[in-house]
């Protein structure tokens, strides 16, 4: 048969071509995905405010649909989904390939052995296989993942492998029994060919071409099972909470991108009709379909009765390409992607359980950074992140919740220089003062980070031994000009409980733009965390009845209003300047924000300070108190996108 005719047969098998190209592309993503990702997979996209030619204002609030900047759009936290898929490919595919290989190894060995030798062993294998297949795969996988949780990644891979081998075993057993009954096997046996040679030559030649088909099918099945576990909240990329300065804001399942983790929050977002968040699910479905197409193409190429059958030599080339790509990707997973950084939630739980025996809040060598902690139990704040050096001289960061041993996030570093100082490290004061660690943090990369995001202030808590009276620390830190600049007073914390304290310390650390005592606006009510929160809509009523702060820019700040109808400013009075007059501009009855049709308006203020405002929308009125801060006086938790064309007012009040 000519090479041209063989090529024509190969081209007549589109499933094989598409599946082969898609599989190689997926393996390439696993090796180089983190290198070619266009964005930081954990970087949030700020809200974009655009003035349209017709005079209206448009908002681009995550999650966003695909566009020229983000080909797969962004998720609900504003993270680029294509970058997260690329970066998460190595972890996801490593798990899938390892579990599929283990599942195939169990199924092949038991299937061939039971089919060839039969007897009591074959009956035992069939009984065990029948018992396993009687339980739904997803339910059994959930149970196994929960049982093997202390084993970390190995337990997760074993759980995925142990639920699928019975089908492979039964298929291989049937194929072996069919091959044993073939005339050529009887002829070889009658001529005295040893049993081992019958297996390695005649049986392998009969069953061998089907092995790649089964392998491709099982790889797709494992990927789907991984996605199903992610949908029910079981995945390896970690799980934590997005925690604000005064309490948890909401669940954020997994800072480390992994395909199962990316599907973990789809139930909520599917209900709220935020369709861009479904893109990762579509990608996983297409990836699984790629393996299914490859399996169908391999089956047709090896079937002697198929019109798409290719010569054994051509099939051997395809097999070698697949096996070679798999081996190369396995090496690539290790050489390219295994580096200091995030480790899995399961590894973190196992490590935390061991560490908890000798490490606790207050240990001499443990440094703690608290973003939120209260209600200490047994001298342990509810939420704390600890940095410490392990017995292998690694720098570890472990986050705990409610003083238990279940870490919600763990990261491993080769040295302190590897730490991303979004949370700063501080040492116990009886060993070192906080000035040195903060300065070292700046030198090791913290200042560079804050040059990119100058709004970020940190709150540091220093741990203290339990047998000593807990002191209170005042933390100074400059977010703009590095350690040589004038520091800002950030906050005070009780080193034992993690509670922010005022009465225990004198003088009290004042806000850079203090709220007057007679102004009821509360700094703790409203915080902007990279995107506008849904505080302004609850059904058809306005829900903002509590005082809050917004950031003042020149003579503008953005105020979004829920309800139906055109907003109207009924009253606005400045408590410090009675002659100041506010106005409501750009009032729109329908502004699309995060897929919702809302009323919108911009409230313009001539001066900052404490304001009493009454705004109505339709038949609903809203009375509230706000305190407008100048732009350079904003606290860390008030993070707003600048208003286009408005020069921020500097912080000049003392």
LINNORCOR-V328229 format. One record per helix or strand of 2 or more residues. SS is the DSSP state (@ for helix, = for strand). FROM is the first residue (numbers start at 0). LEN is the number of residues. If there is no record, write none. Layout:
BEGIN
ss->SS from->FROM len->LEN
ss->SS from->FROM len->LEN
END
This chain:
BEGIN
ss->@ from->2 len->9
ss->@ from->13 len->23
ss->= from->47 len->4
ss->= from->56 len->4
ss->@ from->80 len->37
ss->@ from->118 len->15
ss->@ from->136 len->11
ss->@ from->148 len->3
ss->@ from->152 len->10
ss->@ from->164 len->16
ss->@ from->182 len->8
ss->@ from->194 len->37
ss->= from->239 len->5
ss->= from->246 len->6
ss->@ from->258 len->4
ss->@ from->265 len->6
ss->@ from->274 len->28
ss->@ from->311 len->26
ss->= from->340 len->2
ss->@ from->344 len->11
ss->= from->366 len->3
ss->= from->382 len->7
ss->= from->394 len->7
ss->= from->406 len->7
ss->@ from->415 len->3
ss->@ from->433 len->19
ss->= from->471 len->6
ss->= from->487 len->7
ss->= from->547 len->4
ss->= from->555 len->5
ss->= from->566 len->8
ss->= from->582 len->11
ss->= from->595 len->9
ss->= from->608 len->9
ss->= from->619 len->10
ss->@ from->630 len->3
END
